[in-house]
Amino acid sequence: MVLGTVAELKTKRIAQRLLDPILARINSFDYRPSKFVTVEKFADAWEAQVLTHQKPSSVKAVESHLRTYIRKHLGKVLLHELTPQMQQNFVTLLSQKVSRKTVLNILGTLSSMTRTAKSWGYCTQPVTTSELALPSDELRKSARFFNGEEARKVIMLASEPYRTMFAIAAMTGLRAGEVMGLQKADLDLDRRVIHVQRSAWYGRVQTVKSKASRAPVAMAEALAALLKDYLATWKANPEGFLFLNRNGRPYAANKVVEYGLWPVLDKLKIERAGMHAFRHCHASLLMDVGANPTVTKEQMRHSDARITLGIYSHIIGDSQRDAVDRVGEILRPDVKLCAQMRPN
């Protein structure tokens, strides 16, 4: 272990002081020798033995973190040298290139690696984001979402199977991948419930986002009617997927947006957006009709109501405006009375 340079440690006594606590730990009766390896070499083993068990969508993002940032800037660093100061240097470097959210995602990957390393007997220190100085949270641009009239026009103009996809997304708040992964057996048209069992990502089936995402979703009567019409002409397939492309695979959400959604938005002269705009639309309409936060949380399948309120706090519906108007009417000053009370 390198204690420092000769220039930094002027005397043998100073060096000995730094060495003493290290020797004390090594000479302790419960000491276990640790293994040493570079971040790059450990990343290779971790990627092959741990990362492969994660969802395809997660694997793609983490591989990008490893390739673009971790191996590039920390590859030659030994795991035991990945101290809080080294981690802070890495954060400062990242902050000059990417957003705060991306920094946190990269640190999440690095943290997962160090936890595994420790459990495998390597000498390393944990990555604790709460102890690092992170870039300030930049002003978040409000997510684009459709209002009720826009979503209704899109559903009316879209051709099948896009029409049914958009109707499900707008009337239930399902995520794009969850819509693409639906099978006929997931639909309970009698009880008007959709059971979310899986997600589809670039044509590959994977698990849903979280445990909360598996909760059943209420189905509007109008959606039940649309689904019955769709199923009347639906072509059965061995696994029962509602939507399959010409290659017999679940649709990729980006292709649905490019070929199904954007042409319709352009015809309607509505600003382009992605499938998530339907999810935001559903949340906004729930709030607009007076659904309480708990009901909205259950339908959006968030683990915490604060997530729902935090993500969709930018939404201002007519019900909120009506409430503000009612308060305004209570507080509206009487112009004539004000004139009488005003001193001459």
BALOBA-1460 file (C-alpha; in Angstrom, 3 decimals):
// residues 344
<rec num="1" residu="m" x="0.000" y="0.000" z="0.000"/>
<rec num="2" residu="v" x="1.279" y="3.441" z="-0.888"/>
<rec num="3" residu="l" x="1.362" y="5.751" z="2.133"/>
<rec num="4" residu="g" x="2.591" y="8.765" z="0.199"/>
<rec num="5" residu="t" x="5.636" y="10.164" z="-1.552"/>
<rec num="6" residu="v" x="8.915" y="11.092" z="0.064"/>
<rec num="7" residu="a" x="8.118" y="14.726" z="-0.634"/>
<rec num="8" residu="e" x="4.826" y="14.403" z="1.276"/>
<rec num="9" residu="l" x="6.194" y="12.346" z="4.173"/>
<rec num="10" residu="k" x="9.288" y="14.248" z="5.309"/>
<rec num="11" residu="t" x="10.473" y="11.764" z="7.948"/>
<rec num="12" residu="k" x="10.338" y="8.059" z="8.755"/>
<rec num="13" residu="r" x="8.437" y="8.910" z="11.957"/>
<rec num="14" residu="i" x="5.581" y="10.509" z="9.968"/>
<rec num="15" residu="a" x="5.414" y="7.476" z="7.693"/>
<rec num="16" residu="q" x="5.364" y="5.167" z="10.718"/>
<rec num="17" residu="r" x="2.402" y="7.056" z="12.191"/>
<rec num="18" residu="l" x="0.443" y="6.414" z="9.004"/>
<rec num="19" residu="l" x="1.482" y="2.779" z="8.950"/>
<rec num="20" residu="d" x="0.610" y="1.997" z="12.593"/>
<rec num="21" residu="p" x="-3.230" y="1.901" z="12.241"/>
<rec num="22" residu="i" x="-2.884" y="-0.270" z="9.124"/>
<rec num="23" residu="l" x="-0.634" y="-2.728" z="10.959"/>
<rec num="24" residu="a" x="-2.983" y="-2.729" z="13.942"/>
<rec num="25" residu="r" x="-5.847" y="-3.835" z="11.725"/>
<rec num="26" residu="i" x="-3.727" y="-6.508" z="10.029"/>
<rec num="27" residu="n" x="-2.431" y="-7.812" z="13.378"/>
<rec num="28" residu="s" x="-5.952" y="-8.004" z="14.819"/>
<rec num="29" residu="f" x="-7.082" y="-11.552" z="15.681"/>
<rec num="30" residu="d" x="-10.126" y="-11.278" z="13.408"/>
<rec num="31" residu="y" x="-8.220" y="-9.955" z="10.378"/>
<rec num="32" residu="r" x="-8.963" y="-11.566" z="7.018"/>
<rec num="33" residu="p" x="-6.681" y="-10.866" z="4.039"/>
<rec num="34" residu="s" x="-8.469" y="-8.953" z="1.277"/>
<rec num="35" residu="k" x="-8.122" y="-9.399" z="-2.462"/>
<rec num="36" residu="f" x="-6.981" y="-6.533" z="-4.657"/>
<rec num="37" residu="v" x="-7.997" y="-5.841" z="-8.262"/>
<rec num="38" residu="t" x="-8.509" y="-2.913" z="-10.612"/>
<rec num="39" residu="v" x="-11.970" y="-1.499" z="-11.242"/>
<rec num="40" residu="e" x="-11.699" y="-2.528" z="-14.893"/>
<rec num="41" residu="k" x="-10.920" y="-6.187" z="-14.162"/>
<rec num="42" residu="f" x="-13.578" y="-6.436" z="-11.497"/>
<rec num="43" residu="a" x="-16.107" y="-4.800" z="-13.866"/>
<rec num="44" residu="d" x="-15.427" y="-7.598" z="-16.376"/>
<rec num="45" residu="a" x="-16.204" y="-10.282" z="-13.778"/>
<rec num="46" residu="w" x="-19.211" y="-8.409" z="-12.374"/>
<rec num="47" residu="e" x="-20.667" y="-7.854" z="-15.842"/>
<rec num="48" residu="a" x="-20.319" y="-11.534" z="-16.738"/>
<rec num="49" residu="q" x="-21.598" y="-13.003" z="-13.473"/>
<rec num="50" residu="v" x="-24.032" y="-10.448" z="-12.021"/>
<rec num="51" residu="l" x="-25.252" y="-8.034" z="-14.673"/>
<rec num="52" residu="t" x="-26.408" y="-10.825" z="-16.977"/>
<rec num="53" residu="h" x="-29.165" y="-11.697" z="-14.485"/>
<rec num="54" residu="q" x="-30.803" y="-8.266" z="-14.730"/>
<rec num="55" residu="k" x="-33.533" y="-7.164" z="-17.142"/>
<rec num="56" residu="p" x="-32.431" y="-6.421" z="-20.736"/>
<rec num="57" residu="s" x="-33.421" y="-2.756" z="-20.390"/>
<rec num="58" residu="s" x="-31.304" y="-2.439" z="-17.240"/>
<rec num="59" residu="v" x="-28.373" y="-4.270" z="-18.834"/>
<rec num="60" residu="k" x="-28.246" y="-1.843" z="-21.744"/>
<rec num="61" residu="a" x="-28.121" y="1.216" z="-19.473"/>
<rec num="62" residu="v" x="-25.505" y="-0.285" z="-17.140"/>
<rec num="63" residu="e" x="-23.308" y="-1.399" z="-20.042"/>
<rec num="64" residu="s" x="-23.329" y="2.214" z="-21.205"/>
<rec num="65" residu="h" x="-22.273" y="3.388" z="-17.724"/>
<rec num="66" residu="l" x="-19.408" y="0.878" z="-17.666"/>
<rec num="67" residu="r" x="-18.198" y="1.560" z="-21.194"/>
<rec num="68" residu="t" x="-18.542" y="5.328" z="-21.329"/>
<rec num="69" residu="y" x="-17.682" y="6.427" z="-17.800"/>
<rec num="70" residu="i" x="-16.537" y="3.814" z="-15.270"/>
<rec num="71" residu="r" x="-13.980" y="1.890" z="-17.325"/>
<rec num="72" residu="k" x="-12.798" y="5.061" z="-19.061"/>
<rec num="73" residu="h" x="-12.152" y="7.145" z="-15.945"/>
<rec num="74" residu="l" x="-11.707" y="4.566" z="-13.158"/>
<rec num="75" residu="g" x="-10.543" y="1.459" z="-15.012"/>
<rec num="76" residu="k" x="-6.912" y="1.543" z="-13.842"/>
<rec num="77" residu="v" x="-7.806" y="2.433" z="-10.242"/>
<rec num="78" residu="l" x="-7.518" y="-0.359" z="-7.685"/>
<rec num="79" residu="l" x="-10.761" y="-1.067" z="-5.843"/>
<rec num="80" residu="h" x="-9.210" y="-0.283" z="-2.466"/>
<rec num="81" residu="e" x="-8.118" y="3.119" z="-3.840"/>
<rec num="82" residu="l" x="-11.734" y="4.042" z="-4.640"/>
<rec num="83" residu="t" x="-11.935" y="6.238" z="-1.547"/>
<rec num="84" residu="p" x="-14.628" y="8.875" z="-0.893"/>
<rec num="85" residu="q" x="-12.186" y="11.496" z="-2.203"/>
<rec num="86" residu="m" x="-11.648" y="9.514" z="-5.419"/>
<rec num="87" residu="q" x="-15.422" y="9.083" z="-5.721"/>
<rec num="88" residu="q" x="-15.896" y="12.833" z="-5.307"/>
<rec num="89" residu="n" x="-13.346" y="13.508" z="-8.043"/>
<rec num="90" residu="f" x="-15.342" y="11.167" z="-10.292"/>
<rec num="91" residu="v" x="-18.608" y="12.962" z="-9.475"/>
<rec num="92" residu="t" x="-17.051" y="16.348" z="-10.243"/>
<rec num="93" residu="l" x="-15.806" y="15.039" z="-13.580"/>
<rec num="94" residu="l" x="-19.212" y="13.591" z="-14.466"/>
<rec num="95" residu="s" x="-20.994" y="16.812" z="-13.480"/>
<rec num="96" residu="q" x="-19.226" y="18.602" z="-16.302"/>
<rec num="97" residu="k" x="-20.642" y="16.193" z="-18.874"/>
<rec num="98" residu="v" x="-24.013" y="14.828" z="-17.782"/>
<rec num="99" residu="s" x="-27.100" y="15.747" z="-15.752"/>
<rec num="100" residu="r" x="-27.569" y="15.126" z="-12.043"/>
<rec num="101" residu="k" x="-29.942" y="12.240" z="-12.777"/>
<rec num="102" residu="t" x="-27.348" y="10.546" z="-14.977"/>
<rec num="103" residu="v" x="-24.668" y="11.070" z="-12.308"/>
<rec num="104" residu="l" x="-26.910" y="9.306" z="-9.780"/>
<rec num="105" residu="n" x="-27.563" y="6.448" z="-12.200"/>
<rec num="106" residu="i" x="-23.825" y="5.955" z="-12.819"/>
<rec num="107" residu="l" x="-23.119" y="6.061" z="-9.080"/>
<rec num="108" residu="g" x="-25.860" y="3.463" z="-8.631"/>
<rec num="109" residu="t" x="-23.989" y="1.127" z="-10.978"/>
<rec num="110" residu="l" x="-20.688" y="1.785" z="-9.193"/>
<rec num="111" residu="s" x="-22.345" y="1.237" z="-5.804"/>
<rec num="112" residu="s" x="-23.761" y="-2.108" z="-6.928"/>
<rec num="113" residu="m" x="-20.293" y="-3.156" z="-8.066"/>
<rec num="114" residu="t" x="-18.623" y="-2.227" z="-4.760"/>
<rec num="115" residu="r" x="-21.284" y="-4.056" z="-2.725"/>
<rec num="116" residu="t" x="-20.668" y="-7.194" z="-4.742"/>
<rec num="117" residu="a" x="-16.901" y="-6.719" z="-4.444"/>
<rec num="118" residu="k" x="-17.108" y="-6.521" z="-0.671"/>
<rec num="119" residu="s" x="-19.227" y="-9.668" z="-0.490"/>
<rec num="120" residu="w" x="-16.652" y="-11.452" z="-2.661"/>
<rec num="121" residu="g" x="-13.836" y="-10.552" z="-0.280"/>
<rec num="122" residu="y" x="-12.247" y="-7.658" z="-2.135"/>
<rec num="123" residu="c" x="-10.903" y="-4.636" z="-0.283"/>
<rec num="124" residu="t" x="-13.128" y="-1.691" z="-1.189"/>
<rec num="125" residu="q" x="-15.177" y="1.151" z="0.244"/>
<rec num="126" residu="p" x="-18.907" y="1.676" z="-0.289"/>
<rec num="127" residu="v" x="-20.303" y="4.405" z="-2.519"/>
<rec num="128" residu="t" x="-22.558" y="6.554" z="-0.320"/>
<rec num="129" residu="t" x="-24.250" y="9.253" z="-2.400"/>
<rec num="130" residu="s" x="-25.504" y="11.097" z="0.698"/>
<rec num="131" residu="e" x="-21.879" y="11.806" z="1.638"/>
<rec num="132" residu="l" x="-20.904" y="13.110" z="-1.826"/>
<rec num="133" residu="a" x="-21.349" y="16.656" z="-3.119"/>
<rec num="134" residu="l" x="-23.644" y="16.194" z="-6.098"/>
<rec num="135" residu="p" x="-24.487" y="18.705" z="-8.838"/>
<rec num="136" residu="s" x="-27.484" y="20.886" z="-8.100"/>
<rec num="137" residu="d" x="-30.843" y="19.670" z="-9.305"/>
<rec num="138" residu="e" x="-31.372" y="21.572" z="-12.536"/>
<rec num="139" residu="l" x="-34.749" y="23.047" z="-13.336"/>
<rec num="140" residu="r" x="-36.831" y="20.148" z="-14.570"/>
<rec num="141" residu="k" x="-38.691" y="20.734" z="-17.779"/>
<rec num="142" residu="s" x="-42.338" y="19.806" z="-17.403"/>
<rec num="143" residu="a" x="-43.061" y="16.572" z="-19.188"/>
<rec num="144" residu="r" x="-45.164" y="16.865" z="-22.334"/>
<rec num="145" residu="f" x="-48.612" y="15.361" z="-21.838"/>
<rec num="146" residu="f" x="-51.866" y="15.281" z="-23.761"/>
<rec num="147" residu="n" x="-55.004" y="16.888" z="-22.441"/>
<rec num="148" residu="g" x="-58.221" y="14.891" z="-22.639"/>
<rec num="149" residu="e" x="-59.365" y="16.403" z="-25.937"/>
<rec num="150" residu="e" x="-55.996" y="15.781" z="-27.612"/>
<rec num="151" residu="a" x="-55.894" y="12.155" z="-26.474"/>
<rec num="152" residu="r" x="-59.479" y="11.585" z="-27.659"/>
<rec num="153" residu="k" x="-58.678" y="12.977" z="-31.121"/>
<rec num="154" residu="v" x="-55.544" y="10.816" z="-31.382"/>
<rec num="155" residu="i" x="-57.490" y="7.666" z="-30.505"/>
<rec num="156" residu="m" x="-60.211" y="8.524" z="-33.017"/>
<rec num="157" residu="l" x="-57.791" y="9.167" z="-35.904"/>
<rec num="158" residu="a" x="-55.291" y="6.336" z="-35.292"/>
<rec num="159" residu="s" x="-55.600" y="3.072" z="-37.216"/>
<rec num="160" residu="e" x="-55.428" y="-0.365" z="-35.626"/>
<rec num="161" residu="p" x="-53.622" y="-1.731" z="-33.741"/>
<rec num="162" residu="y" x="-52.360" y="1.708" z="-32.682"/>
<rec num="163" residu="r" x="-55.844" y="2.931" z="-31.795"/>
<rec num="164" residu="t" x="-56.312" y="0.218" z="-29.186"/>
<rec num="165" residu="m" x="-52.758" y="0.709" z="-27.871"/>
<rec num="166" residu="f" x="-53.348" y="4.429" z="-27.378"/>
<rec num="167" residu="a" x="-56.775" y="3.838" z="-25.828"/>
<rec num="168" residu="i" x="-55.297" y="1.412" z="-23.257"/>
<rec num="169" residu="a" x="-52.446" y="3.803" z="-22.435"/>
<rec num="170" residu="a" x="-54.737" y="6.824" z="-22.050"/>
<rec num="171" residu="m" x="-57.574" y="5.086" z="-20.210"/>
<rec num="172" residu="t" x="-55.461" y="3.048" z="-17.770"/>
<rec num="173" residu="g" x="-52.124" y="4.862" z="-17.386"/>
<rec num="174" residu="l" x="-50.134" y="1.726" z="-18.304"/>
<rec num="175" residu="r" x="-46.520" y="2.285" z="-19.308"/>
<rec num="176" residu="a" x="-45.637" y="1.770" z="-22.966"/>
<rec num="177" residu="g" x="-43.794" y="-1.513" z="-22.367"/>
<rec num="178" residu="e" x="-46.699" y="-2.833" z="-20.298"/>
<rec num="179" residu="v" x="-49.128" y="-2.095" z="-23.138"/>
<rec num="180" residu="m" x="-46.880" y="-3.875" z="-25.649"/>
<rec num="181" residu="g" x="-46.592" y="-6.891" z="-23.333"/>
<rec num="182" residu="l" x="-50.330" y="-7.449" z="-22.782"/>
<rec num="183" residu="q" x="-51.851" y="-10.830" z="-23.554"/>
<rec num="184" residu="k" x="-55.518" y="-11.718" z="-23.970"/>
<rec num="185" residu="a" x="-55.473" y="-13.672" z="-20.695"/>
<rec num="186" residu="d" x="-54.558" y="-10.456" z="-18.861"/>
<rec num="187" residu="l" x="-57.945" y="-8.928" z="-19.686"/>
<rec num="188" residu="d" x="-60.915" y="-9.537" z="-17.403"/>
<rec num="189" residu="l" x="-63.657" y="-7.844" z="-19.401"/>
<rec num="190" residu="d" x="-66.421" y="-8.987" z="-17.046"/>
<rec num="191" residu="r" x="-64.855" y="-7.438" z="-13.935"/>
<rec num="192" residu="r" x="-63.241" y="-4.698" z="-16.047"/>
<rec num="193" residu="v" x="-59.718" y="-5.331" z="-14.748"/>
<rec num="194" residu="i" x="-56.322" y="-5.587" z="-16.480"/>
<rec num="195" residu="h" x="-53.691" y="-7.770" z="-14.828"/>
<rec num="196" residu="v" x="-50.197" y="-6.422" z="-15.586"/>
<rec num="197" residu="q" x="-47.897" y="-9.449" z="-15.764"/>
<rec num="198" residu="r" x="-44.999" y="-8.426" z="-17.995"/>
<rec num="199" residu="s" x="-43.410" y="-5.711" z="-20.095"/>
<rec num="200" residu="a" x="-41.982" y="-5.730" z="-23.628"/>
<rec num="201" residu="w" x="-38.765" y="-3.909" z="-24.421"/>
<rec num="202" residu="y" x="-37.571" y="-3.727" z="-28.028"/>
<rec num="203" residu="g" x="-39.588" y="-6.854" z="-28.774"/>
<rec num="204" residu="r" x="-38.192" y="-8.797" z="-25.803"/>
<rec num="205" residu="v" x="-40.410" y="-9.824" z="-22.893"/>
<rec num="206" residu="q" x="-39.177" y="-8.898" z="-19.417"/>
<rec num="207" residu="t" x="-40.530" y="-8.356" z="-15.908"/>
<rec num="208" residu="v" x="-42.405" y="-5.189" z="-14.980"/>
<rec num="209" residu="k" x="-40.708" y="-2.175" z="-13.399"/>
<rec num="210" residu="s" x="-41.390" y="-3.039" z="-9.754"/>
<rec num="211" residu="k" x="-43.523" y="-5.155" z="-7.425"/>
<rec num="212" residu="a" x="-46.078" y="-2.336" z="-7.249"/>
<rec num="213" residu="s" x="-46.374" y="-2.433" z="-11.053"/>
<rec num="214" residu="r" x="-47.991" y="-5.881" z="-10.851"/>
<rec num="215" residu="a" x="-51.101" y="-4.480" z="-9.194"/>
<rec num="216" residu="p" x="-54.313" y="-4.901" z="-11.243"/>
<rec num="217" residu="v" x="-55.583" y="-1.829" z="-13.080"/>
<rec num="218" residu="a" x="-59.218" y="-0.749" z="-13.331"/>
<rec num="219" residu="m" x="-60.692" y="-0.715" z="-16.829"/>
<rec num="220" residu="a" x="-63.213" y="1.915" z="-17.907"/>
<rec num="221" residu="e" x="-66.459" y="0.702" z="-19.468"/>
<rec num="222" residu="a" x="-65.560" y="2.630" z="-22.619"/>
<rec num="223" residu="l" x="-62.226" y="0.776" z="-22.843"/>
<rec num="224" residu="a" x="-63.942" y="-2.593" z="-22.296"/>
<rec num="225" residu="a" x="-66.166" y="-1.845" z="-25.286"/>
<rec num="226" residu="l" x="-63.161" y="-0.881" z="-27.446"/>
<rec num="227" residu="l" x="-61.309" y="-4.058" z="-26.459"/>
<rec num="228" residu="k" x="-64.295" y="-6.247" z="-27.322"/>
<rec num="229" residu="d" x="-64.388" y="-4.681" z="-30.791"/>
<rec num="230" residu="y" x="-60.631" y="-5.178" z="-31.205"/>
<rec num="231" residu="l" x="-60.765" y="-8.823" z="-30.092"/>
<rec num="232" residu="a" x="-63.532" y="-9.532" z="-32.602"/>
<rec num="233" residu="t" x="-60.980" y="-9.182" z="-35.430"/>
<rec num="234" residu="w" x="-57.821" y="-10.047" z="-33.439"/>
<rec num="235" residu="k" x="-55.659" y="-12.853" z="-34.815"/>
<rec num="236" residu="a" x="-54.836" y="-15.446" z="-32.157"/>
<rec num="237" residu="n" x="-51.203" y="-16.417" z="-31.569"/>
<rec num="238" residu="p" x="-49.630" y="-19.148" z="-29.397"/>
<rec num="239" residu="e" x="-48.794" y="-16.850" z="-26.461"/>
<rec num="240" residu="g" x="-51.884" y="-14.696" z="-26.813"/>
<rec num="241" residu="f" x="-50.182" y="-11.305" z="-27.248"/>
<rec num="242" residu="l" x="-52.640" y="-8.549" z="-28.098"/>
<rec num="243" residu="f" x="-50.179" y="-6.767" z="-30.357"/>
<rec num="244" residu="l" x="-47.583" y="-8.460" z="-32.585"/>
<rec num="245" residu="n" x="-45.658" y="-6.882" z="-35.449"/>
<rec num="246" residu="r" x="-45.155" y="-8.467" z="-38.865"/>
<rec num="247" residu="n" x="-42.211" y="-10.461" z="-37.471"/>
<rec num="248" residu="g" x="-44.429" y="-12.058" z="-34.853"/>
<rec num="249" residu="r" x="-42.805" y="-10.190" z="-31.955"/>
<rec num="250" residu="p" x="-44.228" y="-7.633" z="-29.507"/>
<rec num="251" residu="y" x="-43.986" y="-4.077" z="-30.796"/>
<rec num="252" residu="a" x="-41.111" y="-1.807" z="-29.756"/>
<rec num="253" residu="a" x="-42.474" y="1.378" z="-28.181"/>
<rec num="254" residu="n" x="-40.173" y="3.637" z="-30.217"/>
<rec num="255" residu="k" x="-41.530" y="2.162" z="-33.452"/>
<rec num="256" residu="v" x="-45.110" y="2.645" z="-32.272"/>
<rec num="257" residu="v" x="-44.324" y="6.303" z="-31.615"/>
<rec num="258" residu="e" x="-42.541" y="6.794" z="-34.934"/>
<rec num="259" residu="y" x="-45.017" y="5.018" z="-37.210"/>
<rec num="260" residu="g" x="-48.263" y="5.139" z="-35.241"/>
<rec num="261" residu="l" x="-48.304" y="8.220" z="-33.029"/>
<rec num="262" residu="w" x="-46.299" y="10.970" z="-34.709"/>
<rec num="263" residu="p" x="-48.115" y="10.801" z="-38.080"/>
<rec num="264" residu="v" x="-51.426" y="11.247" z="-36.233"/>
<rec num="265" residu="l" x="-50.091" y="14.126" z="-34.124"/>
<rec num="266" residu="d" x="-48.760" y="15.829" z="-37.251"/>
<rec num="267" residu="k" x="-52.161" y="15.547" z="-38.966"/>
<rec num="268" residu="l" x="-53.881" y="16.992" z="-35.908"/>
<rec num="269" residu="k" x="-51.199" y="19.710" z="-35.579"/>
<rec num="270" residu="i" x="-50.495" y="18.594" z="-32.002"/>
<rec num="271" residu="e" x="-46.947" y="18.903" z="-30.660"/>
<rec num="272" residu="r" x="-45.075" y="15.621" z="-30.881"/>
<rec num="273" residu="a" x="-44.721" y="13.533" z="-27.738"/>
<rec num="274" residu="g" x="-44.061" y="9.941" z="-26.741"/>
<rec num="275" residu="m" x="-46.228" y="7.194" z="-25.305"/>
<rec num="276" residu="h" x="-45.613" y="8.466" z="-21.778"/>
<rec num="277" residu="a" x="-47.771" y="11.491" z="-22.623"/>
<rec num="278" residu="f" x="-50.807" y="9.182" z="-22.406"/>
<rec num="279" residu="r" x="-49.780" y="8.086" z="-18.894"/>
<rec num="280" residu="h" x="-49.460" y="11.712" z="-17.828"/>
<rec num="281" residu="c" x="-52.814" y="12.407" z="-19.466"/>
<rec num="282" residu="h" x="-54.470" y="9.658" z="-17.435"/>
<rec num="283" residu="a" x="-53.005" y="10.968" z="-14.176"/>
<rec num="284" residu="s" x="-54.092" y="14.514" z="-14.970"/>
<rec num="285" residu="l" x="-57.650" y="13.425" z="-15.762"/>
<rec num="286" residu="l" x="-57.849" y="11.384" z="-12.551"/>
<rec num="287" residu="m" x="-56.909" y="14.486" z="-10.583"/>
<rec num="288" residu="d" x="-59.203" y="16.589" z="-12.752"/>
<rec num="289" residu="v" x="-62.270" y="14.521" z="-11.856"/>
<rec num="290" residu="g" x="-61.419" y="14.736" z="-8.151"/>
<rec num="291" residu="a" x="-59.698" y="11.390" z="-7.484"/>
<rec num="292" residu="n" x="-57.801" y="11.564" z="-4.169"/>
<rec num="293" residu="p" x="-54.038" y="10.894" z="-4.078"/>
<rec num="294" residu="t" x="-54.516" y="7.336" z="-2.795"/>
<rec num="295" residu="v" x="-56.820" y="6.391" z="-5.669"/>
<rec num="296" residu="t" x="-54.474" y="8.008" z="-8.174"/>
<rec num="297" residu="k" x="-51.487" y="6.189" z="-6.635"/>
<rec num="298" residu="e" x="-53.257" y="2.812" z="-6.904"/>
<rec num="299" residu="q" x="-54.229" y="3.347" z="-10.527"/>
<rec num="300" residu="m" x="-50.764" y="4.625" z="-11.508"/>
<rec num="301" residu="r" x="-49.227" y="1.768" z="-9.445"/>
<rec num="302" residu="h" x="-46.681" y="3.877" z="-7.622"/>
<rec num="303" residu="s" x="-45.253" y="2.482" z="-4.397"/>
<rec num="304" residu="d" x="-45.741" y="5.837" z="-2.647"/>
<rec num="305" residu="a" x="-48.324" y="8.589" z="-3.181"/>
<rec num="306" residu="r" x="-45.496" y="11.122" z="-2.928"/>
<rec num="307" residu="i" x="-44.095" y="9.725" z="-6.167"/>
<rec num="308" residu="t" x="-47.401" y="10.385" z="-7.890"/>
<rec num="309" residu="l" x="-47.675" y="13.906" z="-6.532"/>
<rec num="310" residu="g" x="-44.009" y="14.626" z="-7.228"/>
<rec num="311" residu="i" x="-44.091" y="13.492" z="-10.847"/>
<rec num="312" residu="y" x="-47.446" y="14.976" z="-11.745"/>
<rec num="313" residu="s" x="-47.377" y="18.109" z="-9.579"/>
<rec num="314" residu="h" x="-47.101" y="20.231" z="-12.748"/>
<rec num="315" residu="i" x="-50.575" y="19.191" z="-13.851"/>
<rec num="316" residu="i" x="-53.285" y="21.804" z="-13.317"/>
<rec num="317" residu="g" x="-56.746" y="20.590" z="-14.277"/>
<rec num="318" residu="d" x="-60.109" y="22.322" z="-14.440"/>
<rec num="319" residu="s" x="-61.066" y="21.074" z="-10.965"/>
<rec num="320" residu="q" x="-58.039" y="22.834" z="-9.480"/>
<rec num="321" residu="r" x="-58.856" y="25.997" z="-11.401"/>
<rec num="322" residu="d" x="-62.492" y="25.785" z="-10.280"/>
<rec num="323" residu="a" x="-61.395" y="25.465" z="-6.656"/>
<rec num="324" residu="v" x="-59.098" y="28.472" z="-7.002"/>
<rec num="325" residu="d" x="-61.911" y="30.407" z="-8.671"/>
<rec num="326" residu="r" x="-64.239" y="29.611" z="-5.761"/>
<rec num="327" residu="v" x="-61.640" y="30.851" z="-3.291"/>
<rec num="328" residu="g" x="-61.178" y="33.944" z="-5.433"/>
<rec num="329" residu="e" x="-64.903" y="34.653" z="-5.360"/>
<rec num="330" residu="i" x="-64.834" y="34.500" z="-1.557"/>
<rec num="331" residu="l" x="-61.964" y="36.953" z="-1.449"/>
<rec num="332" residu="r" x="-63.055" y="39.159" z="-4.378"/>
<rec num="333" residu="p" x="-63.221" y="42.753" z="-3.023"/>
<rec num="334" residu="d" x="-66.403" y="44.784" z="-3.468"/>
<rec num="335" residu="v" x="-65.272" y="47.673" z="-5.651"/>
<rec num="336" residu="k" x="-67.981" y="50.036" z="-4.429"/>
<rec num="337" residu="l" x="-67.377" y="49.205" z="-0.781"/>
<rec num="338" residu="c" x="-63.632" y="49.712" z="-1.300"/>
<rec num="339" residu="a" x="-64.289" y="53.154" z="-2.730"/>
<rec num="340" residu="q" x="-66.389" y="54.093" z="0.324"/>
<rec num="341" residu="m" x="-63.753" y="52.833" z="2.736"/>
<rec num="342" residu="r" x="-60.852" y="54.509" z="0.956"/>
<rec num="343" residu="p" x="-59.832" y="57.714" z="2.801"/>
<rec num="344" residu="n" x="-60.255" y="60.984" z="0.957"/>
